[in-house]
Amino acid sequence: MGEKILYAIPTHHCNLNCPHCTIRDAEEKYDHIAFMSQLNNFDGIIILFGGEPTAERDRLNAIIHSREHNP
């Protein structure tokens, strides 16, 4: 079987208005502890998608630093 993949959405916030996008209209229910736990305990490829990741710099920095310590 192939590599496991986790698709993670750190934020729905975005500064763009792409006509095909429905993610930015979704209600954001972000739980930092649960999100980071999922990332830190996942053994596989993690793909970040969703809104503009730099819209929530604290979240993005936490993800980057977490993956540096848990490659």
C-alpha positions in Angstrom: 0.0 0.0 0.0 1.2 3.6 -0.7 2.2 6.3 1.7 -0.4 7.7 4.0 -1.5 11.2 3.3 -3.2 13.7 5.6 -4.9 16.7 4.1 -5.0 19.5 6.7 -6.7 22.9 6.6 -5.0 25.3 9.0 -7.3 28.1 8.1 -10.2 29.0 5.8 -9.3 32.7 5.9 -8.2 34.1 2.5 -7.7 37.5 1.0 -8.7 36.3 -2.5 -12.1 35.9 -4.0 -11.7 32.9 -6.3 -15.1 32.1 -8.0 -14.6 28.3 -7.7 -13.6 28.3 -4.0 -16.1 27.1 -1.4 -13.6 26.6 1.5 -13.6 30.3 2.5 -17.4 30.1 3.0 -17.0 27.2 5.5 -17.4 28.0 9.2 -14.0 27.8 10.8 -13.8 25.6 13.9 -10.1 25.6 14.7 -8.9 23.7 17.8 -5.1 24.2 18.0 -4.4 21.4 20.4 -6.4 18.8 18.4 -5.0 20.1 15.1 -1.4 19.9 16.3 -1.9 16.5 17.9 -3.1 15.1 14.6 -0.1 16.5 12.8 2.4 15.4 15.4 1.0 11.9 15.6 0.7 11.3 11.8 3.3 9.2 10.1 3.1 10.1 6.4 2.8 13.0 4.1 1.0 16.1 5.3 -0.5 18.4 2.7 -1.7 21.8 3.8 -4.5 23.4 1.9 -7.5 25.7 2.4 -7.2 29.4 2.8 -4.2 31.6 2.7 -1.8 30.1 5.3 -0.1 33.4 6.0 -3.4 34.8 7.1 -2.9 32.9 10.3 0.9 33.3 10.8 0.9 31.9 14.4 -0.7 28.7 13.2 1.7 28.4 10.2 4.7 28.9 12.5 3.5 26.3 14.9 3.1 23.8 12.1 6.5 24.5 10.7 8.3 24.3 14.1 6.4 21.2 15.0 7.4 19.4 11.8 11.0 20.5 12.3 11.0 18.7 15.7 8.9 15.7 14.5 10.0 15.0 10.9 
